[in-house]
Amino acid sequence: MSRPIVAGIVTALVGFTSSFAVVLTGLAAVGASPAQAASGLLALSLLMGLSCIVLAWRYRMPITVAWSTPGAALLAATGLVEGGWSAAVGAFIVVAGLILLTAVWPQLGRLIARIPPSIAQAMLAGVLLPLCLAPVSGVVTNPWGVLPVIITWLVFLRLAARWAVPLAFVAASIVVGVHLATNQTVIDPTTLIPAFELTVPTFTVGGIVGIALPLFLVTMASQNVPGVAIMRSYGYEVPWRPAMFVTGIGTAVAAPFGGHAINLAAISAALAAAPEADADAKRRWVAGVSTGATAVLLGAASTLFVALVLLAPAAVIPAVAGIALFSAFGSAVQQAIDDPGERMPAVVTFLVAASGVAIAGVSAAFWALVVGLVVRLALHAGRRG
């Protein structure tokens, strides 16, 4: 069973190193301090790891669970809401409740599936755009720090695409190391000990409407629903209710410690479920357990990753985060404009989301959905088909 074990380790490493910078960026944007962001990263890693182990072991499938990377990008685009960090934590708890509701009432999941994919993906693309521009602006701001990251990514995108983003992170780590050595920066080892930071949640209209609802929709539409479809393509029928129950409970436990959401893995799910993990489909569940165990170990280094972000020279970490989202952005744009009949509502949705303009304390992502659906209704109302 060494092959599925290795496949699980690779799945966790690729998933973590490819997107942890996005998670930290999102948590910081909605008000988390460095210690609170580290706590959130630790909580998410532990809960998604334990969820992987529980689901894979119980159902003998390579089910993998991840944090919501599109959700973290949404947080980065949303920024502070009324009530600050505690309101964001309250929103995370609401998201957990909504995920659990989909386990009890599957019709909610089907209702979300009725949102036109072009609108949902256009909103996601608009949210991702500012983050994806960071490598471009970073080349101007700090060329010597950002160019090695971009070049590494480009080289390995050609040679070993799966490792392109993780190795771009390695390049960024080297840049940070050189920067620290040049400036003779000394790090206190006691600051690298992982710790939980408990936040008492508050519930505000801005937090619920501006964070919770868009975060729930993005997590469901961009992670859970595609995650089930990807697993089905490899011959596995993910048990919907148990999966939503486990990830909902996991999100609820992680929320007070700063974790925004966990969900079924989508793109990275293929690493553990594909034949490359093991020729025998009945043994690939071991890869799910291995993924979970590795995620727990990576979580123990959460404060180290936060320290890298804090000590990095200007523009380096945002460049890594942007590169990590290129694939998701490209996929979202393609799905948004694929149907010519849905293109105009999708374009409007994209532009509103990308504007970042908050109205009445509610984020642009929410208004993008509203405006996109209104434009679609205006264009299609009364038409047959």
C-alpha positions, 0 to 999 in steps of 0.5 A: 500500500505504499503507492496510495500512502505516497499519493496521499502525502503528495495530495496534502503537500500540493494542496497546502503549499499551493494555497495556504498563502491565499488562506492567510491573505483572506483571513488577514483581509477580514481583520485577523491578526497574525496570531489569529490567522495562524490559529485559523490555518492550524484549525483548518489543517487539523479539521480537514485532516481529521475529516479526510481520515474519518470519511476515507476510513468509514466509506473506504473511498479516497475522499479528501477534504480541503479548505475553501480556497475560493472562499479565502479569495472571496474574503480577500476581496471582501475586506473588513465588514461591520463588526470586524474580525469577530463578525467574520468569525460569526459569519464562518459559524453561519456558513457551518450551519448552512453546510449542516442544513444541506446535510439535513435538507438536501433540497438546499444543495439542489437549490444552489445547483440551480444558480446558473453556473455562468453567474456563479463562475463569473462572480468567482472570476471577479473575486479572483481577478485582483489577487491574480494581478498581484504577480504582475504588479509585483514585478514592478514593485519588487522585480528581484523578489518576484521574478524568481517565483514567476520563472520557477512557476513557468519552468515547472508548469512545462516540466511538471505542472502538478508541482509548479505552484508548490515549487514557486512557493519554495522559490519564494521561501528561498527569496525570504531566506536570502532577505532575512540573512541579508538583513540579519533578522533573528526569529524568536523560536518561541513564536513558532509554537502553534497555538489556538486563538479563540474569538468570541463571534458576533453576528452582523448583517454585513457579516452574514450577507456580505461574507456568510452567504457568498462564502457558502455559495462559493464553497458549494458551487466551486468545491462541494458540487465539483468535488462530488462530480470528480469523484464520480468520474473515478467511480466513487459515489460520495455519500452526500449527507455524511460528507456535508455533516462531517465538513459542516461540523468541522467548519463549526469547530474551526470557526471560533479559532479562525477557520473560514470553511472546509469542504470536499476537495475538487481539483486535488481530489483527483490526485488521491482518486486517480489510478496513479494512486493505486491500480486497485480502486478498492485500495485507494482509500488509504490515500485519503487517510494519508492525505488527512494525516499529512494535513494534520502534520502540516498544521503543526507548522502553521506559525512557521508559514505565517512567519514566512508571510510576515517576514517576506519582502514586498510583493513576494507572497501576494505573487505566490497567492496570485499564481496559485489562483491562475488555474481557478481564474482561467476555469471560472472565466471559461465557464462564465462565457462558454454559453453565448446566451449567458455571456452578457449576464456573466460579464456584468456579474464579473465586472460588479464582483471585480469592482470590489465596491461594497454597498450598505456594508455588503460586499461586491460578491453578493451584489454581483450575484444579485445584479447578474441574476437580475440582468439574466432575468431581464434578458430571458424573461418570457422567452421559451426554452 
